[in-house]
Amino acid sequence: MTTPINTQNTSLLNGGNLLNNKWINRFLRSRWYPGIIQWPTLLIFMLIMFQLVLGPDSAHDNFGTAMTWVLWWPVLPIIFLFLGRFWCAICPFATINDLVQKFVGNNRPVPKFLKKYGIWIIDALFILITWSDHVFGVVENPLGSGILMLTLTTSVIASGSFFERRTFCRYVCFLGGLSGNYARTGMLSLRGTPEICATCTIAACYKGTDQSAPCPLFEFPKTMTSSANCVLCAECIKGCPNDSIQLTLRPPTKELWFIRKPKMEEAFLSAVIMGIVFVQNVTMLEVWTGMLNWLEQVTGTTNYAITFSITFAIAIIIPVALLGLTSWIAGKFNKTSLIENFTRFGYAIIALDVAAHIAHNLFHLLAEGKSIFYTALGLLGMEAHGASPAILSMGEIQALQFGLIALGFLGSLYTAYRISKSINPNGKIWSTFVPYAALMVLLTIMNVVLFTLPMAMRM
Amino acid sequence: MNRMMRRNTAVLLITAILLLMPTAALADGGGNGNTVTANGFQIELVFKEPVTVGENEFHIQITDSMGMPVTDAEVEVSAMPAEGMSAHDETSEMEMPTEAPSVGVMTSNNSMDGMDMATEAPTTGVMRPNEPAAQEHGEEALTIMLEPTAELGEYAGEMHFETSGEWMFNVHFTINGETTAVDFPIEIARTLGLNYAVLAGFLGINGTVIATAAFLKRKPVVVRK
């Protein structure tokens, strides 16, 4: 059962249907949307690919590196927070998928194993790619970044060639898992109107019509309770003959308060992301060299793949183990199993994940942001030697980082409280909540400590 | 439909042009040799092959003012990207020419007039914020000691360059306690063989996938809605 929405007379900022605004309505229903954003994005992506593979081999001269790791990657979680998975609607990989599918698509059904283990596969790929980045130096090597992009391109071409809709985006894309989790904190929500959808038998939103494509991510707005797999492509808005679709604003993290069918793999991913943020921060800190030397002495090898893998594993295990321990302690009070608590409360970490992820990348965006402009000048044969790439000073960036971490902490804390409340309607709310509150405090302190230390650049 | 086809064709054409047109970012290959006179010595830097990214064999020929080969020198060479050094106009007193070789005479403690390049890895300033912490993340100079060869006055070594572009090659040698240093700006040519091989590999795989899909599409498949 979907939550009833009555937005006809509500203000847009207070849960009203944004589609009641004629400009938003026209724009989303236009045949130009999302193509008008999608195609220029694809062209820019081609230029980025060209630069990564055939452009300057030094990362700090490469426009592709700057666009990918200083602009796109840092901006991505910010987009998720404000617009949910909108990026996925205009993602160049998805566009390539659709293009290939249009001409040679076999439209075979999604393999069953992908449906069953999709998110675990995404979890594994996300961990693998982050690990590879550190061991093989993907970010600081334009060709390495190019190979990553080409691998993704090949994957979507294969998926679009043989499987229906955007199988890759829904079940394989490592970014999709991250996006899905982050989009739950997003401030935009697209849903069907329960009263209208209840009488609908044609399911145009899911199957598509002559004027609209079927939902590319296999969602059915009639029963949809999560924004994790809604990319805001507006095909359902265009296709619904009953004008049932509503697009509303909601407070950040609201969806996390009422996860109806929590999944272990999604809760696990939220803890893993926290670990990955730790490792991303740690390896950019000046203390990292000392830690590496110590690890080399302990393990007796200078092989970076080994020493980093140990660090990586520890960094990922820490938040997973902490969540597990907290769930075990909470289980003593709410008489719920460790697994169930882990699965339910793992979602509470997502707010802090998003905040830490944005805060980490804010450094790259604001301390190296002008490198996008400088490398673009390089494309035109001009140079900007000696110029600072910083948009803001380190002090200002750190203030923003701590502000974000504080917001993330409050979001996670409140989410944990709401989850406690929703699963303990008859009491024991506080005894369940307190262990998780302590966990959020601990994770926040760890983040704050990491953000106080100086970081290295990507460019 | 036709309009859609034309649009898609245009996109594909632009994509193909972008992928196939030769890159404007290719650097020119540098010359094989360079000679400079400093402190009464003539120093010649000769690379065995045009300098490229990767391993490069080279030798230094040192002759004195009489044209006699200098056989008892301790020769050390260091190199780093010229861009990293040009940034020092913001952060240090070092001044580095970018066009012509430069010379200097070191004092006994190995610090050269106004220069410190060989003994201390300068920070890179290009595209770094004006923060002390960030400036510490500099690119380190590559430094090697050269071995005398069978040829009198000749010292040889190998240097591995990670990236193409302008590099500053600093040669400093000590004879009778006096150190002489010279700089050779060099241009390291870009080799794109691997890049094109990667691109061709992916194009081949993608082409095969698309061709296979097009072939299989002829056979009807069940589409589950």
Interface residues (C-beta under 8 A of the other chain):
Chain A: W39 L42 L43 M46 L47 M49 F50 Q51 V53 L54 G55 P56 D57 S58 H60 D61 L99 V100 K102 F103 V104 G105 N106 N107 R108 P109 L143 G146 I147 L150 T151 T153 T154 I157 A158 S161 F162 E164 Y206 K207 P214 E286 A367 E368 K370 S371 Y374 L379 G381 A384 H385 G386 A387 S388 P389 A390 S393 M394 P454 A456 M457 M459
Chain B: N8 V11 I14 T15 L18 L19 T23 A24 A25 V53 P81 E83 S86 A87 D89 E90 T124 G125 V126 M127 R128 P129 N130 E131 A133 A134 E136 H137 T163 S164 G165 R190 L192 L194 N195 Y196 V198 L199 F202 I205 N206 V209 I210 T212 A213 A214 L216 K217 V221 V222 V223 R224 K225
